[in-house]
Amino acid sequence: MANLRAVFIAFIASAVVFQLCFVDASLSDNCYFNWGAKRARFTGSDSAELRLDKSGGSGIKSKSGYMYGAITMRIKLMSGNSAGTVTTFYLSSTGDKHDEIDFEFLGNATGQPYTIHTNIYTQGLGKREMQFKPWFNPADGYHNYTIFWNPYAVVWLVDSVPIRVYRNYNNQKINFPDSQPMNIYASLWNADQWATQGGRIKTDWTLAPFVASFRNYKDDACFCSKPNCVGRCSNKNNPANWWTKPTFFALTPAKLGQMKWIQKNYMIYNYCRDAKRSQFPKECSLSQF
């Protein structure tokens, strides 16, 4: 867990020293298979496989909810033709007006790269997608995917490199996920009606089962399963709430440069630049960095 905190000190923090409180976590202790359990398995105390075949997929859910902090999962996607499949790692609350922060990995036809699909829902409203082609092969081994979330912003990171920021503009009446605890989820499922080339490439079930592997789950975050703990997790005077420190208000210039480079070279869709939209969300006219 110390390594996880070091990542955030490196990419967000300027030089600062304060006491740290680490949380031990493992997949088998802190999560359970919330659907498709017969097609999934823990392969160790901190590793699991999700499987997809023609009968269905499978998923994991954390036993606890969270409100702010950093959540990391190491994921290895299936190699070869994974067209039609979607592997996910995300945070979500429940209900029609839920909040959600997504990593989704859209499968590929052989020879084509995956698509890293990110999205955020606030009060049940989504359609804030940004997509990237990876600058690495996500099936060649495990890679770190991190969701960092505090009262000021949400940051998506891949191998400690920020790829996207969504800032809190509540003062301008733009919703932000700051009132609902969220659980952690991971899943593998079939979405060949839209996932690969807009649904033109279908899942080849002769290649099933498809397997996505997860391990080294880390939650340096505030445990919170009911709305009445939101205040505790956002209390700036609590030294355990490291995510509320001014150090974590924004990316460092170096990390901002990394993100801009990724977005310039590997972003393939940005909801704020979609000419098909009749109206852009208000945050599209505001700085996200």
Order of alpha helices (4+ residues) and beta strands (2+ residues): alpha-alpha-beta-beta-beta-beta-beta-beta-beta-beta-beta-beta-beta-beta-beta-alpha-alpha-beta
